[in-house]
Amino acid sequence: MSGELSSTGAPVLLDEQRRDFRDTLRDFCRKEVLPGAARRDAEAEYPAALVARLADMGLMGITVPEEYGGLGLDMVTQVLAMEEVAYADASLGSVFAGHYLGMEALRVFGSSEQRERYLPGLAAGSFRLAFALTEPDAGSDISRIRTRATAGPLSCGGTTPHAPRNGSEGWTLTGGKTFTSNARESDALVVFAMTEPDAGIKGITAFLVPTDADGLGFSAPIEKLGIRGEHAYEISLDDVRIGRDAVLGEIGGGGRIALEVLNSARIDVAALANGVAMRALDLATGYAATRVQFGRPIRDLQAIQMMLAEIDTLVQTGRLHAYHAAALRDRSEDVRRAGSIAKYVASENCFQSVDKALQIHGGYGYVKESEIERLYRDCRIFRIYEGTSQIQLLTIAKLLARLHDKHGTVV
């Protein structure tokens, strides 16, 4: 399955079923999501009604197997959906992607009992799961997380555990998280905590924590530059008690879960960035066709033509990488390199695309009433979350070195 694009910009790998899927979603997004995006941004309104509509359309479980109530489709289709939603509203797109971030952890690493218990609700959108990894002192370097999980019930003094370290009598979580998207809007969190503080990344364990658990607290939504309709929170865990069945995956396996899930999430972020870039290209092309200077539309001016061509090239390049990485993921291939390349290329290209689109709009693109101004704020986060552009480059460089040392070639 290739990541080639047709002359219209549609991926060649889109068969009739995927095109029908896209056309249905595109019609919904452009008629019902796009018109209210500016107002929701201005009011920092969480798009609850639209999330419910996505759930009604079955879009909260695109890659969930049919046996659990999902659509049983592939990541290429998921990327397609992310593009269309982000084209209309990057905030809704980020909420959408955040749902898959939490769900992917459970879908891939959950026990049979956990999958049977939670996946049907996740696929239906009636149950939501947020991903609580980042801390004030642990962003790109997850080995520095300070949230602790101790095994067993607390003693009378409330500080000393007195049960086996395997958590056979449950766990107590203490610490805090930040920038946790969709936390208060979710029913549970995937919380990453140190169970072996001296073991680095191998000492991290993932836990499923209900959002109504005693001792769990949330801040007000963090004020952000862009994607204001997607709410992110600081979380406090003050002796939060959970059962032994709350462990996701293996004890000490949380680091692997985080890294594996982020490999897929980077492809989702690439899709979001591509969706915003596609919107910027449409806006720039439309404006250039109607804005008249020197007696003719500005698209007839060579300087504008060159910028439009640059945006088109940036958009198509980003999409190629995202669909290529998704196709590799669907074949269960290692996507660390392809995912990092897709995320880096798409997020950097999106920023350039929006910047050039604003330049084409001139002063009208700089005012608050302009949609380009909102896209400019929204697109900046793509170069930061799920691993900064610099982290992606370091990842790519390390993988290149390994390929060279193993095969003597990297192509």
N, C-alpha and C positions, 0 to 999 in steps of 0.2 A: 504494500500500500504506500503510494508515494505522497509527498507533500506538495506536489506541483499545483500551480494555480492556473486557471483558464484565463482567457483574454479579458473576461469580465471581472476577474478577481475572485471568482468562486473556486474553491478547491476542487480539482479534478476528482479527488477521492469521494466526493459527495455523490452517492448513487441516488436513485429516485426516492428511496425511503428517507434518506437524510435531507434531500432537497424539500420534500413535503414537510418534514419536521421543522426545517429552518423557516420555510415560508409561513407556517402557522405561527411560530414563535415571533417571527419578524413582524407580522401583522399585528399581533397583540402588543409587542413592545413599542412600535411606532405610533399606534393609535391610543394606547392606554397608559404607557409608562412615560414616554418622552414628553407629552404635553405638560405634566405636572412636575417635572424634574427640577426646574428652576425654583419653584415655590418651596418644594421640600428642602432644597439646599439652603435657601434663605432662612427657613425656620428650623433647620437641623432636625427635620421630622423623620423618625424611623418609618420605613415604608411597610408597615405591618399588613395593610390590606393587599398590597402587591405581592408580598411574600406568600400570603394565603392563596392568591390567584396562581402563582407559580406552582404551589403545592397541588391545587385543584387540577392543574394541567399535567401532573405527574412528574414535574421537573425536579423535584427534590430527591428523586431516586433514580436518576438516569443510569448509573452504573451498578445499582443494587440488583442482584439476581431476582428473577421473577418469582422464585420460591419464597422470597421475603417481601413481595409486593412491589418491587421495583420494575423499571422498564427493561432491565437486562441488556442494556446497550453498552457501547464502548466509550473510551475516553475521547476519541475523535468527535463523537456526537456531543460529549460534554463540553469540549472546547468550542464547538459550534454554538452551543447554547450560551456559554459565557460571553462570546463575542457579541451576540445579538442583544443580550441584556445590558452589557456595558455600553454599547452604542447608544442606547436610549437613556441610561442613567448609571453612572459609575458607582454611585452609592448602593443602589440595588444590586449591581453586579458584585460588589465587595461583600455584601450580606450573603448573596448566593454562593460565592466562592468560599466564604467562611463556614457555611453549612457543610460543604464537601470536605473542608479541612478536618473538621471534627469527625464526620461520618467515615472518612477514609481510614482513620485510625482504628475505629471499631470494625469496619468491614474487613480489613486485612488482618488485624491482630486480635480481634475479639474471640473469646471461646465460643463453642457451639451454643452454649446456653445464653451468652451475652448477645450473640447475633440474633438468635431466635427471640430474645426478649426485646431488643431495641431496634433492630433494622426495619421491621415493618413500620413502626412509628416514624423513624427517620425518613424512610422512603415516602410516606404519606404526608410528611411535614407536620404531623401532630406531636412529634417529639423532636426537640432540638438539642444539639450537642456542640458546645464551644470548645476551643483549643487553647488551654491556658499554659503557655510555655514561657514567654518572655518575662523577665524581671528587671528591675532598675539597674542591676549590675550584671545582668546576663542576657545579652541580645544575641549577637552572632556566636558568642562563645557559651554554649549551653552547659558546659561543664562547670560553670561558675554559679549555677542556680543555688539559692540558699534555702528555699522551701524544704522542710524536713518532714519525713514520714517515719514515725517510730511505731514499732510493733507492740500490740497488746493494750489493754485498758490502763488508764492512769492510776497511780497509787493515790492514797488519801491526800498527799501533798500536791497532786496534780502535775508532777513533772517527771517521775521516774517510771518507765515502762517495766513490767515484770512478766513478760510473756516471751515465748520463743521468737527469734528474729524473723521467722518466716511469716509472721502475721496471722498465725492460726486463730488468734482471738481478736483480729481486727487491727486497725491502724489509726493513728492520730496524726493529723497534718497541721503544721504550723509554718507560717511564712506569708508571702504575698506575691502577686503577679501584677503586671501592667500591660497596657495595650491589648487586652483580651477582647476581641471583637465578638459582638452578639451575646455577651455573657449574661446580662440580666434578661435578655429575651429568650434564653435557652432554658432547658429543663435540667441539664446536667453539664458538667465540665470534664474535659480530659485534663487532669492536673498532673504535672510532672514534678516530682519531688525526689530529694536525695534519701535513699535508704542506706547507702554506704558512702558517707561524706568523703572518705579518703580514696575512693575508687574512681574519681573523675566521672567521665561520661558513662562508664560501666556501673556506676553506683546510682543511676537514675531509674526510677520506676514510675510508670504511668498508672493513674487511678481514675475511676469514674466517680465523680462527686456530685450528688444532687444539688441543685442551686438553692434548695430550701433547707440545706443542712444547717444545724446549729453551729454557730461560730464562723459562718461564711458571710463576709460583708462586701458590699459593692460601693464604689464611688459614684458620683454623678457622671454622666458621659463626659469624656475628655474632649475639650474644645480643640478642633483640628482646622488646619488650613483648607482642606478639601475633603471629598467623600463624607460630607457632614451628616448625611442621612444614615450612614453606617456608624453605629455607636460602639465605642471602645471604652473599657473600664479598667480602673485599678481594683484589685481584689485582695482582701485580707482573709487569712485563714488562721483563726484563733482556736487551737485545740479542736479541730474538726474531726469528729469520730466517724469512721466508715467501716464497713464489714470487710472480712477477708475476701469476699467475692468481688470487691471493688477493684482489685488489681486487673489492669488491662495488659495482656501479654504475660511475660515472665518478670519476676522480681529481678531488677537490675537490667531489664531489657528496654527501659523507657528511652534511653538515648537512641537506640536503633529505631524505635518507633518514630520518634521525632524526626530523625533524618530521612527515613523512608517516606514518611507522609509529606515532608517538605519537598522531596524530589517531585512528587506529583503536583503539589500545590504550586510549584514554580511554573509548571505548564499552564495551570489555571490563571495565574497572574499574567503570564504572557498573553493569554487569550483576552483578559480584561483590557490590557494595554492596547492590544490590536483593535478591540472594539471601539475604544475611545479615539484611536488614530483614524479609524475608518470614518467616524463621525466628523472629525476635523477635516478630513479630505473632502467629504460631501459638502460641508459648510464652506470651505475655501473655494471649491469648484463652483458652487451656486452663487457665492458672492461675486466671484470674478466674472461670471456671466452677466450679472445685472448691474454691477457698478460701472458707471461710465466716466471716463476721464479722457481729455483730449479728443472728444467726439466719438469715442468707440469704447466697447466693453474692455475692461482692463485685462481680460484673458487674452486679448490680441497683442498685448505688450510682451515683448520677449522676456523681460525681467520676471513678470508674473508667471509666464509659461514655464520658466525654469524652476521656480519654486513649487509650482503645482506638480511638475514632473518629479521633483525631489521627494515631495510628500508621497506620491503614488509609489515610488520605488521603496521608500521606507516602510510603507504599510504592507506592501506585498512581501517584502523580505521578512518582516516580523511574522506574518501569517504562515509563510513557508516553514519557518523554524518551529512554530507552535504545533502545527499539524504533523510535522515530521516527528517531533518528540512524542506527541500523543499516539501516533501509529506505532512507534517503538514500544511505548508503555503497553499498548494493547497486545503486543506480541510477547509481553513479559520479559523484554530485554532491559538491560541496565540503562537507565535514563539519567544517570547523574550528569554526564557530560552534555547530552542533548538537552536536558531540562535546564541546566545552567545557561547554556548558549541561548536557548529560546527565551528564557527570562531576561537575560542581559540584552539581547538584541531587541526584543519587542519593547521593553520598558524604555531603553535609550531612544529607540526609533520613535516611540510614541511622543516622548517629550519634544524631540526635534520636529515632529509632524505638527504638533499643536503650536509650537513656537512659530513655525513658518506660516501656519494658517492665520495666526494672530497678525503676523507681519503683512499678510495679504489684506487683511481687514483694516490695517492701519489704526488710526485712533479709535474707530468704532469697535475694534476688537478688545480695546483696553478698558472700556467702561463696564460697570457692574451689570448693566442690562444685556450685555453680549453673552451668548452661550459660550463663545470661545474663552471668555474670561473664566467661566466655571470649569471648562475643560482644562485650562491651564493650571488651576488649583488642584483639580482632581488627579491629574496625571502625575503629579510630582511624587506621590507615595509609591508608585510602582517601582521606582528605582531604589526603594528602601526596604519595604516589607517582604517577608519570606526570603530574606537574604539580600543584602545590599548589592549594588552592581560590582563593588570592589570584591565582596565575598565570592560572587559568581566567577570573576576573573581568576581569583586565587584557586578556586575549585577546579576550573578548567585547566589551569597551569599544572596543578598537581596530577590531574588525570592524564594530561599529555606526557608528563615525565614517566608515569607508570606504564603507559602504552609503549613509550620508546624503550624503556628498560626491558620490557617483556618481549616485544616483537621487533625492536630495532627500527620501527616505522610507526607513524601515527595516522596514516591514511590507508 
